[in-house]
Amino acid sequence: MTRTVSTGNLFYRARMRAAAGNTDFESRASTADIVGISSTRLYQIERGLRQPHRDELLIMSKEYGAPELLAEYCHTMCPVGCMAMEHD
């Protein structure tokens, strides 16, 4: 089995930090059960193929204990946040 690693992706890194305290976050399959996002969707988010929806972002941030996901999303992915950053 080939393992796909997304080490540079902030969502992957946040999940791996969460896994240090809870081994249920080590795999996308078990994480999917916790966060209610399919393992396929998590793969797409962690590989940068899709951006998370706001509700997914909130769940991941809470369950991973990673509030930095919210700030990063607002500064780099959210159209309103990006526009606001341009005017600062």
Buried (B, 14 or more C-beta within 10 A) or exposed (E): EEEEEBEEBBBBBBBBBBBEEBEBBBBBEBBBEBBEBEBEBBBBBBBEEBBBEEEBBBBBBEBBEBEEBBEBBBEEEBEEBEEEEEEE
